[in-house]
Amino acid sequence: MSERLGRAQALMTLQEWTKGDSLRKHGMAVSVCTEAYGVMEAERLGLRGTDADEFVDLYASAGLLHDMDYERHPTQEEHPFVGVNHLREVGWPESVLQAILAHADYSGVARESHLERALFACDELAGFLTACALVKPNKSILEVEVAGVKKKMKDKAFARAVKREDITGGAELLGLTVEEHVGICLRAMQARAEELGLAGVASVET
């Protein structure tokens, strides 16, 4: 993959197509979670050096780009098809495009590759973890724990737009328990809390 079509270009594309702060942050959060699975899969495959970096870059980029067209084209007739057409025109690999298509239930694209499964599994969970962080006293992802997330998942009134079945189904696709899946994504987001704007409002000690 050319350097131009790495995560830096993916972030630029997201920012160009999406002006809303919350949707941008969602793309970044999904990217961070999906990237964590890319790192694990690269290790499993024995990839090293540049090969590993490029492999992981595809995961991070797919996360950034998966909802890039949603603000402009929110209908099921257009999202994510408009975005994928644009990305294909500028040369993004089919593996990324198929993952973006597969994250939408109605696209008709099966989730077969590890990237396709990881992106789907991380989409709703990243949003749910963000919601869990924002109700904490300091609005920090660092205050969120796996047990608390599991408890919130059972509360149907909390973050009601998040599809719990996508979180559980995504974990199953990856061969993980819900606890394992939540833990992987939570740790990934905690490690990048500052970048995601989730480090908290009272992070400076007095």
C-alpha positions in Angstrom: 0.0 0.0 0.0 1.4 3.4 -0.9 2.3 5.8 1.8 -0.3 8.2 0.5 -3.1 5.8 1.3 -2.1 5.1 4.9 -3.9 6.2 8.0 -2.8 9.9 7.6 -4.7 10.0 4.3 -7.7 8.2 5.9 -7.9 10.8 8.7 -7.7 13.6 6.1 -10.5 12.0 4.1 -12.6 11.6 7.3 -12.1 15.2 8.2 -12.9 16.4 4.6 -16.2 14.5 4.4 -17.2 14.8 8.1 -17.5 18.2 9.9 -19.3 17.0 13.0 -17.0 16.4 16.0 -18.9 13.4 17.4 -18.8 11.5 14.1 -15.1 12.3 13.7 -14.4 11.1 17.2 -16.4 7.9 16.5 -14.3 7.2 13.5 -11.2 7.6 15.5 -12.4 5.4 18.3 -13.4 2.6 16.0 -10.0 3.0 14.3 -8.2 2.6 17.6 -10.2 -0.5 18.5 -9.9 -2.1 15.0 -6.2 -1.3 15.0 -5.8 -3.3 18.2 -7.2 -6.4 16.4 -4.9 -5.7 13.5 -1.9 -5.8 15.8 -3.0 -9.1 17.3 -3.6 -10.6 13.9 -0.3 -9.4 12.6 1.4 -11.1 15.5 -0.6 -14.3 15.0 0.5 -14.3 11.3 4.1 -13.7 12.2 4.4 -10.5 10.3 7.3 -8.3 11.1 8.6 -4.8 10.3 7.1 -3.0 7.3 4.8 -5.9 6.5 3.3 -5.7 10.0 3.0 -1.9 9.8 1.2 -2.0 6.5 -1.1 -4.7 7.6 -2.1 -2.9 10.8 -2.5 0.3 8.8 -5.3 -1.2 6.8 -7.2 -2.0 10.0 -6.7 1.6 11.4 -7.7 3.1 8.0 -10.8 1.0 7.7 -11.9 2.2 11.1 -11.4 5.9 10.2 -13.2 5.5 6.9 -16.1 3.3 7.7 -18.6 6.1 8.3 -16.8 8.8 6.2 -19.9 9.4 4.0 -22.6 9.1 6.7 -22.9 12.8 7.4 -23.5 13.7 3.8 -25.3 10.4 2.8 -27.1 8.9 5.8 -29.6 6.8 4.0 -29.3 3.0 3.5 -29.4 3.6 -0.2 -26.2 5.7 -0.1 -24.2 4.8 3.0 -21.6 3.3 2.8 -21.8 2.9 -0.9 -21.1 6.5 -1.9 -18.0 6.5 0.3 -16.8 3.1 -1.0 -17.1 4.3 -4.6 -15.0 7.4 -3.8 -12.4 5.3 -2.0 -12.2 2.8 -4.9 -11.6 5.7 -7.3 -8.7 7.0 -5.4 -7.1 3.5 -5.1 -7.9 2.1 -1.6 -7.4 -1.7 -1.5 -10.4 -3.9 -1.8 -9.8 -5.4 1.6 -10.6 -2.0 3.2 -13.6 -1.4 0.9 -15.1 -4.8 1.6 -14.7 -4.3 5.3 -16.5 -1.0 5.1 -19.4 -2.6 3.1 -19.6 -5.5 5.4 -20.1 -3.4 8.5 -23.5 -2.5 7.2 -26.0 -5.3 7.7 -28.0 -4.3 4.7 -25.1 -4.2 2.2 -25.3 -7.9 1.4 -21.6 -8.3 1.9 -20.7 -11.2 4.2 -18.1 -10.8 7.0 -15.5 -13.3 6.0 -12.0 -11.8 6.5 -10.6 -11.0 9.9 -10.6 -7.3 9.1 -14.3 -7.4 8.1 -15.2 -9.1 11.4 -13.0 -6.8 13.5 -14.5 -3.6 12.0 -18.0 -4.8 12.5 -17.2 -6.0 16.1 -15.6 -2.7 17.0 -18.2 -0.3 15.5 -21.0 -0.4 18.1 -18.7 -1.2 21.0 -16.5 1.9 20.4 -19.6 4.1 20.6 -20.8 2.3 23.7 -17.4 2.7 25.4 -17.4 6.4 24.6 -20.9 6.7 26.1 -19.7 4.8 29.2 -16.8 7.3 29.6 -19.0 10.4 29.2 -21.2 9.5 32.1 -18.2 9.1 34.5 -17.6 12.0 36.9 -14.5 13.1 35.0 -15.8 12.0 31.5 -12.7 9.8 31.3 -12.3 6.4 29.5 -9.7 5.7 32.2 -12.5 5.4 34.8 -14.3 2.7 32.8 -14.1 -1.0 33.7 -15.1 -4.1 31.9 -17.6 -5.1 34.6 -19.3 -1.7 34.5 -19.6 -1.9 30.7 -21.2 -5.3 31.0 -23.7 -3.9 33.5 -24.5 -0.9 31.3 -25.1 -3.3 28.4 -28.0 -4.8 30.3 -29.5 -1.3 30.9 -31.7 -0.8 27.8 -32.3 2.8 28.7 -28.5 3.6 28.5 -27.2 4.5 25.0 -30.3 3.0 23.6 -29.2 3.5 20.0 -26.3 1.1 20.4 -27.1 -2.4 19.1 -26.1 -4.8 21.9 -26.5 -7.7 19.5 -23.8 -6.3 17.3 -21.4 -6.2 20.2 -22.1 -9.8 21.3 -22.3 -11.0 17.7 -19.0 -9.3 16.9 -17.3 -10.9 19.8 -18.6 -14.3 18.6 -17.3 -13.6 15.1 -13.9 -13.1 16.5 -14.0 -16.2 18.7 -14.0 -14.2 21.9 -16.2 -13.8 24.9 -17.9 -10.4 25.3 -15.6 -9.7 28.3 -12.5 -10.4 26.2 -13.8 -8.2 23.4 -14.7 -5.3 25.7 -11.4 -5.6 27.4 -9.3 -5.4 24.2 -11.2 -2.4 22.9 -11.3 -0.7 26.3 -7.5 -1.0 26.8 -6.9 0.2 23.3 -9.0 3.3 23.9 -7.5 4.0 27.3 -4.0 3.9 25.8 -5.1 6.6 23.3 -7.4 8.5 25.7 -5.9 11.9 25.0 -6.1 11.5 21.3 -9.7 10.5 21.5 -10.7 13.4 23.8 -11.5 11.0 26.6 -8.7 11.6 29.0 -11.1 13.4 31.4 -11.9 17.0 32.4 -10.1 16.8 35.7 -6.9 15.0 34.7 -4.6 17.6 36.2 -3.9 16.9 39.8 -3.9 19.7 42.3 
